[in-house]
Amino acid sequence: MSAEHRLILPAHAQTLLELSLSAASSRLRALAGAGYLAPHRIFAGQPTAYQINRKGLAAIGSALPAPQLDLRAHAHDVGVAWLWLAARAGTFGPLSAVVSERTMRSMDARRDDQPDKFFGPLGVRLGGTGPAGRERLHYPDLMLVTSDGRRIAVELELSAKGAARRERILAGYGADARIDAVLYLVERPALATAIRSSARRLGISHHVHVQWIRQPPAGRSARALTAQRASVAPTTGRER
């Protein structure tokens, strides 16, 4: 799990391993002590966050790069790890794959030398070029592949994007025939309204679904997270 995300908390490990919070914390401290994880006390009163490093990635045979810490995205990164756990637990229905943003970016980076002319990048094309002349791409927080092969892009939207940026991303999703639906999970009504309005303007309301999500507080137990799961389950067939 630590390889798939920029950081994890003891409560994430608790849920994944089905341990007590104290046992999960002890395991993470032991891995940090052995040099496989880097501990970070990011905010006062919050649990220690852990990041896998190069030694840890090498130990598990992962080709992913070492993650970078971004304090501005802390709440988002914590939330995406919860969503990944919820997807693996069946909250979003039967899935054949749960693909993280880090994995998608890494796979596309490895394709640079041998581009796939038939399938193309995993990222959604936005048009134009970005740094180093590469095509401009956008990556969802998670890509869910259902048991019948449908692809659902999941976006945890905790802060507002400008209308132009938001609609450029939505237009990219609308033009990508590989993606069957886009699920936006939001905490604030204003974000839901903005996303729905943009989708209507672009004529892709049928393709974009918005639902509410309430993140469990930092350090909440696995039992409390299980009780919370019903609030993040999406219905990909209709918009709420």
C-alpha positions in Angstrom: 0.0 0.0 0.0 2.8 2.5 0.8 4.1 2.2 -2.7 0.8 3.1 -4.2 0.4 6.4 -2.3 2.4 9.4 -1.4 1.9 8.7 2.3 0.0 6.4 4.7 -1.1 6.7 8.3 -1.2 4.0 11.0 -5.0 3.9 10.6 -4.6 3.0 7.0 -2.3 0.1 7.9 -4.7 -0.9 10.6 -7.5 -1.3 8.1 -5.4 -3.0 5.5 -3.8 -5.5 7.9 -6.9 -5.9 10.2 -4.8 -5.2 13.3 -5.2 -3.0 16.3 -4.1 0.6 15.8 -1.2 0.1 18.3 0.0 -3.0 16.4 -0.2 -1.3 13.1 1.7 1.7 14.5 4.4 -0.6 15.9 4.9 -2.3 12.5 5.3 1.0 10.7 7.8 2.2 13.4 9.8 -1.0 12.9 9.9 -0.5 9.1 11.0 3.1 9.6 13.6 2.0 12.1 14.9 -0.5 9.5 15.2 2.2 6.9 12.3 1.1 4.6 9.9 4.0 5.5 10.5 7.7 6.3 8.3 9.0 9.2 6.9 12.5 9.1 5.3 14.5 11.9 3.5 16.9 9.6 1.0 18.7 11.8 0.7 19.0 15.6 -1.8 16.7 17.1 -1.9 14.5 14.0 -0.6 11.0 13.7 2.8 10.3 12.1 2.6 9.9 8.3 4.9 7.4 6.6 6.4 7.4 3.1 8.1 4.5 1.4 11.7 5.3 0.2 14.0 3.8 -2.4 15.2 1.1 0.0 11.6 0.1 0.7 10.6 0.1 -2.9 13.6 -2.1 -3.8 12.7 -4.5 -1.0 9.2 -5.1 -2.5 10.5 -5.1 -6.1 8.5 -2.0 -7.1 9.4 0.1 -10.1 7.6 3.1 -8.8 9.6 6.2 -7.9 10.0 7.4 -4.3 7.0 9.6 -3.5 7.5 13.3 -2.8 5.9 15.0 0.3 3.5 17.8 -0.5 2.1 19.5 2.6 -0.6 21.3 0.5 -2.0 18.0 -0.6 -1.9 16.2 2.8 -5.6 15.9 3.3 -6.1 14.9 -0.3 -3.4 12.2 -0.1 -4.8 10.8 3.2 -8.3 10.7 1.6 -7.1 8.9 -1.6 -5.5 6.2 0.5 -8.9 5.7 2.3 -10.6 5.5 -1.1 -8.1 2.9 -2.3 -8.8 0.8 0.8 -12.5 1.2 0.4 -12.3 0.1 -3.3 -10.3 -3.0 -2.3 -12.9 -3.8 0.3 -15.8 -3.8 -2.3 -17.4 -0.4 -1.5 -17.5 0.3 -5.3 -18.7 -3.1 -6.2 -16.9 -6.0 -7.9 -13.6 -4.8 -9.4 -10.9 -6.5 -11.3 -8.3 -3.7 -10.7 -7.8 -0.6 -8.6 -5.0 1.6 -10.2 -3.5 4.5 -8.4 -2.3 7.8 -9.9 1.3 6.9 -9.0 1.0 3.7 -10.9 -0.5 5.3 -14.0 2.1 8.0 -14.1 4.9 5.5 -13.7 3.6 3.3 -16.5 3.3 6.2 -18.8 6.8 7.4 -18.0 8.1 3.9 -18.9 6.2 4.1 -22.2 8.0 7.3 -23.3 10.8 5.3 -25.0 8.4 2.8 -26.6 5.0 4.5 -26.9 1.9 2.3 -27.4 0.5 3.5 -30.7 -2.7 1.6 -30.3 -3.7 2.2 -26.6 -1.8 5.4 -25.9 -1.1 6.8 -22.4 -3.1 5.9 -19.3 -3.4 9.7 -18.6 -6.3 11.6 -20.2 -5.2 13.8 -23.0 -5.9 17.5 -22.5 -4.5 18.8 -25.7 -1.3 20.8 -26.3 2.1 20.1 -24.8 3.5 20.4 -21.3 7.0 20.4 -19.8 9.8 19.1 -22.1 7.4 19.1 -25.1 5.4 16.1 -23.8 1.7 16.0 -24.4 -0.4 17.4 -21.6 -2.1 14.7 -19.6 -4.4 14.5 -16.6 -4.5 11.6 -14.2 -7.5 10.6 -11.9 -6.8 9.8 -8.3 -7.9 6.2 -8.9 -8.9 4.2 -12.0 -11.4 1.5 -11.1 -11.8 -1.4 -13.6 -15.0 -3.3 -13.0 -15.5 -7.0 -13.3 -17.1 -6.5 -16.7 -14.2 -4.3 -18.0 -15.7 -0.8 -17.5 -13.3 2.0 -16.4 -14.4 4.5 -13.8 -12.1 7.5 -13.1 -12.3 8.6 -9.5 -11.5 12.2 -8.5 -11.4 13.3 -4.8 -12.1 17.0 -5.1 -11.4 18.8 -1.9 -10.7 22.2 -3.3 -12.1 24.3 -6.2 -10.3 24.5 -9.5 -10.8 27.4 -11.8 -13.6 26.9 -14.3 -11.2 26.8 -17.3 -9.0 24.1 -15.7 -12.0 22.1 -14.5 -13.7 22.2 -17.9 -10.4 21.3 -19.7 -10.2 18.2 -17.6 -13.9 17.3 -18.0 -13.6 17.8 -21.8 -10.6 15.4 -21.8 -12.7 12.8 -20.0 -15.6 13.3 -22.3 -13.4 12.7 -25.4 -11.7 9.6 -24.0 -13.6 6.6 -25.2 -11.7 4.3 -22.8 -13.3 5.8 -19.7 -17.0 4.9 -19.1 -17.7 7.2 -16.2 -16.1 9.8 -14.0 -17.0 9.9 -10.3 -16.3 13.1 -8.4 -16.3 12.8 -4.6 -16.7 16.1 -2.8 -17.2 17.4 0.7 -18.7 20.8 -0.1 -22.0 21.7 -1.9 -20.3 24.5 -3.9 -17.9 22.0 -5.5 -20.7 19.7 -6.4 -22.6 22.5 -8.0 -19.6 23.7 -10.0 -18.7 20.3 -11.3 -22.3 19.6 -12.4 -22.6 23.0 -14.1 -19.4 22.4 -16.0 -20.6 18.9 -17.1 -23.9 20.3 -18.3 -22.1 23.1 -20.3 -20.0 20.5 -22.0 -22.9 18.1 -22.7 -21.4 15.2 -20.6 -23.7 15.1 -17.6 -24.5 11.5 -18.4 -20.8 10.7 -18.1 -20.0 12.6 -14.8 -21.4 11.6 -11.4 -21.0 13.6 -8.2 -21.4 12.2 -4.7 -20.6 13.3 -1.1 -17.8 11.8 1.0 -17.0 12.3 4.6 -13.4 11.3 5.4 -12.8 9.6 8.7 -10.8 11.7 11.2 -7.1 11.0 11.4 -6.5 8.0 13.7 -10.1 6.7 13.5 -10.3 3.0 14.1 -10.9 0.4 11.4 -14.3 -0.3 12.9 -15.4 3.3 12.5 -14.1 3.3 8.9 -16.2 0.3 8.1 -19.3 2.1 9.4 -18.4 5.1 7.2 -18.1 3.1 4.0 -21.7 3.4 3.0 -21.3 7.2 2.5 -18.7 6.8 -0.2 -20.3 4.1 -2.3 -20.9 5.4 -5.8 -23.8 4.7 -8.2 -22.3 5.0 -11.6 -25.6 4.8 -13.4 -27.0 8.1 -12.3 -26.0 11.5 -10.9 -26.9 12.5 -7.5 
